[in-house]
Amino acid sequence: MTTNEPLLPPAYRLAPLAVGADPFGSALASADSTEDGTVFWSARPDRLDCAILLHPELPAAKAWLLAYVALVGLGDAIGALAPPVVGVEFGWPDRLLVNGALAGGIRLSTADGGDPASIPPWQVLGITVAILGDPRNPSPGLRPDTTTLHDESAVEIGPVSLAESFSRHFLAWVHRWQEDGFAPVCDTWLARAAGYRQSVDWRLNDITVSGRFMGLDDEGGLLLAVADGSSGNRTLPLAPALAVPTWTL
């Protein structure tokens, strides 16, 4: 039997939305009155599109690290379902790359309590993955920098199966983060990070920074070795980089 809704572990509560509704926006709109683990779900045949309302247990400065936990869980979820020819990478700080092309990403919004040392009352995590080409797009193929899972031979994956796989892998990584700290999450993320140990260009707002991608700091900032005659090193903080998605499908 098939269904348009995923079967999720007991830690989650599914909140189905009308087709075409915005799960991330819906989660934000009800964040102050929604219980932890609520999954806002929009049933679309062409992509996984959902958002999870969470109640963090860490101060805001550390809670932003959830972005890496989510991407690592998403990478494992795809890896568990896709054939070996499907290569998954991550683009800092929020992009999902499949065989070198953009296939989706995450969004993360954290309640602003004004104090980075305080625990925010909520976070909203959005997950979007292109499964098929958008049937509403009259001109597919005009963006060679994007792809879908089916275009990359992962034809057995659908939105429901991917949501179910992600829900399990995400929970496992949240548990490991809580038990072992950020180090294993960081190491696993870096193992799939596009451009790691290479020269990269990064643009944030009106600032463009070039340097060698050296890793992540304890708060998830991007560490660059900059060879421009200045200080020699630079850290791009995570929270401002997540303010607006760096990706679009």
PyMOL commands that set and color helices and strands:
alter all, ss='L'
color gray80, all
select helices_A, chain A and resi 23-29+31-33+60-63+66-81+159-180+182-191+238-241
alter helices_A, ss='H'
color red, helices_A
select strands_A, chain A and resi 13-17+38-42+47-54+88-91+95-98+101-110+123-130+199-204+207-216+222-225+233-236
alter strands_A, ss='S'
color yellow, strands_A
deselect
rebuild
show_as cartoon
